[in-house]
Amino acid sequence: MNSSITTPAVYVGTYHQYNCGSIFGKWFDLTDFDDEDAFYDACRTLHAGEEDPELMFQDIEGIPSQFASESSVTWAFIEAFRQAQDDGRAAAFVAWAEYTGECDYDAFDDAYYGEADSEEDFAYGFVEDNGLLNEVPESLRVYFDYEAYARDLFSCDYLFNNGYVFRN
């Protein structure tokens, strides 16, 4: 499981400066801004020397590639990331968003099921937590195939990604 997470950030320069041979810019932690407008205001302030700066995000960290490019950031991802971060589930949110291509926090929250070291580990916990073998005599429980059960669970009902479990 990946418990460390990189906060969404971009290095902001401009196309004009880049084309003139300069990589002048600054890293911005996107979670520091209340909203997208405040972020773009800070970018324009940084590049106030240009009349109409065409911003260029020269490097991107902590944002799945489908939510950021050289010239844009999907702000809905930043808002949902912040919410997941407040809930202590930022790494799980990033794993989910990267896999699904979605950045809706409520959809993530509905899908999130927890953490596990492996699919088989999850299956074992699922069986235990739900008492699925409670009626089976102890002497026969050792014959239960958790690996096969995990394959069944993750073939359609659940998704395992980077140590996190999500409902499909």
RACOR-V385758 format. One record per pair of residues at least 12 apart in sequence whose C-alpha atoms are under 10 Angstrom apart, sorted by the first residue. I is the first residue (numbers start at 1). J is the second residue. If there is no record, write none. Layout:
{{I:J} {I:J}}
This chain:
{{1:91} {1:92} {1:115} {1:116} {1:117} {1:118} {1:161} {1:162} {1:163} {1:164} {2:91} {2:92} {2:95} {2:162} {2:163} {2:164} {3:89} {3:90} {3:91} {3:92} {3:162} {3:163} {4:90} {4:91} {5:62} {5:85} {5:89} {5:90} {5:91} {5:92} {5:94} {6:61} {6:62} {6:63} {6:90} {6:91} {6:94} {7:29} {7:30} {7:31} {7:61} {7:62} {7:63} {7:78} {7:81} {7:82} {7:85} {7:90} {7:91} {8:28} {8:29} {8:30} {8:31} {8:32} {8:60} {8:61} {8:62} {8:63} {8:64} {8:77} {8:78} {8:81} {8:82} {9:27} {9:28} {9:29} {9:30} {9:31} {9:32} {9:57} {9:59} {9:60} {9:61} {9:62} {9:63} {9:73} {9:78} {10:25} {10:26} {10:27} {10:28} {10:29} {10:30} {10:56} {10:57} {10:58} {10:59} {10:60} {10:61} {10:62} {10:63} {10:68} {10:69} {10:70} {10:73} {11:23} {11:24} {11:25} {11:26} {11:27} {11:28} {11:29} {11:43} {11:56} {11:57} {11:58} {11:59} {11:60} {11:61} {11:70} {12:24} {12:25} {12:26} {12:27} {12:28} {12:43} {12:44} {12:46} {12:47} {12:55} {12:56} {12:57} {12:58} {12:59} {12:60} {12:70} {12:71} {13:25} {13:26} {13:27} {13:43} {13:46} {13:47} {13:53} {13:54} {13:55} {13:56} {13:57} {13:58} {13:59} {14:43} {14:44} {14:47} {14:50} {14:52} {14:53} {14:54} {14:55} {14:56} {14:57} {14:58} {14:71} {15:53} {15:54} {15:55} {15:56} {15:57} {15:58} {15:70} {15:71} {16:50} {16:52} {16:53} {16:54} {16:55} {16:56} {17:47} {17:50} {17:53} {17:54} {17:55} {17:56} {18:56} {18:58} {23:56} {23:58} {24:46} {24:47} {25:43} {25:46} {25:47} {25:55} {25:56} {25:57} {25:58} {26:43} {26:46} {26:47} {26:57} {26:58} {27:57} {27:58} {27:59} {27:60} {27:61} {28:42} {28:43} {28:60} {29:61} {29:62} {30:62} {30:73} {30:75} {30:78} {30:79} {30:82} {31:78} {31:79} {31:81} {31:82} {31:85} {32:82} {33:78} {33:79} {34:79} {35:75} {35:76} {35:78} {35:79} {36:73} {36:74} {36:75} {36:76} {36:78} {36:79} {37:75} {39:75} {40:55} {43:55} {43:56} {54:71} {55:70} {55:71} {55:72} {56:69} {56:70} {56:71} {56:72} {57:69} {57:70} {57:71} {57:72} {57:73} {58:70} {58:71} {60:73} {62:81} {62:91} {62:94} {63:77} {63:78} {63:81} {63:94} {63:97} {63:98} {64:77} {64:94} {64:95} {64:97} {64:98} {64:99} {64:101} {65:98} {65:101} {66:97} {66:98} {66:101} {66:102} {67:97} {67:98} {67:101} {67:102} {67:103} {74:103} {75:103} {76:102} {76:103} {76:104} {76:105} {77:93} {77:94} {77:97} {77:102} {77:103} {77:104} {77:105} {78:103} {79:103} {79:104} {79:105} {80:93} {80:94} {80:97} {80:103} {80:104} {80:105} {80:106} {80:108} {81:93} {81:94} {81:97} {81:103} {81:104} {81:105} {82:105} {83:105} {83:106} {84:105} {84:106} {84:108} {84:109} {89:109} {89:112} {89:114} {91:162} {91:163} {91:164} {92:108} {92:112} {92:113} {92:114} {92:115} {92:161} {92:162} {92:163} {92:164} {92:165} {92:166} {93:105} {93:108} {93:109} {93:112} {93:164} {94:108} {94:162} {95:160} {95:161} {95:162} {95:163} {95:164} {95:165} {96:108} {96:111} {96:112} {96:159} {96:160} {96:161} {96:162} {96:164} {96:165} {96:166} {98:161} {99:159} {99:161} {99:162} {108:166} {108:167} {109:166} {110:166} {110:167} {110:168} {111:158} {111:159} {111:165} {111:166} {111:167} {111:168} {112:158} {112:159} {112:164} {112:165} {112:166} {112:167} {112:168} {113:158} {113:159} {113:160} {113:164} {113:165} {113:166} {113:167} {114:160} {114:163} {114:164} {114:165} {114:166} {114:167} {115:160} {115:161} {115:162} {115:163} {115:164} {115:165} {115:166} {116:160} {116:161} {116:162} {116:163} {116:164} {116:165} {117:160} {117:162} {117:163} {117:164} {117:165} {118:150} {118:160} {118:161} {118:162} {118:163} {118:164} {118:165} {119:146} {119:147} {119:149} {119:150} {119:151} {119:153} {119:154} {119:158} {119:159} {119:160} {119:161} {119:163} {119:164} {119:165} {120:145} {120:146} {120:147} {120:148} {120:149} {120:150} {120:151} {120:153} {120:154} {121:146} {121:147} {121:150} {122:146} {122:150} {122:153} {122:154} {122:160} {122:163} {122:164} {122:165} {123:145} {123:146} {123:147} {123:148} {123:149} {123:150} {123:151} {123:152} {123:153} {123:154} {124:144} {124:145} {124:146} {124:147} {124:149} {124:150} {125:146} {126:150} {126:153} {127:146} {127:149} {153:167} {154:166} {154:167} {154:168} {155:168} {156:168}}
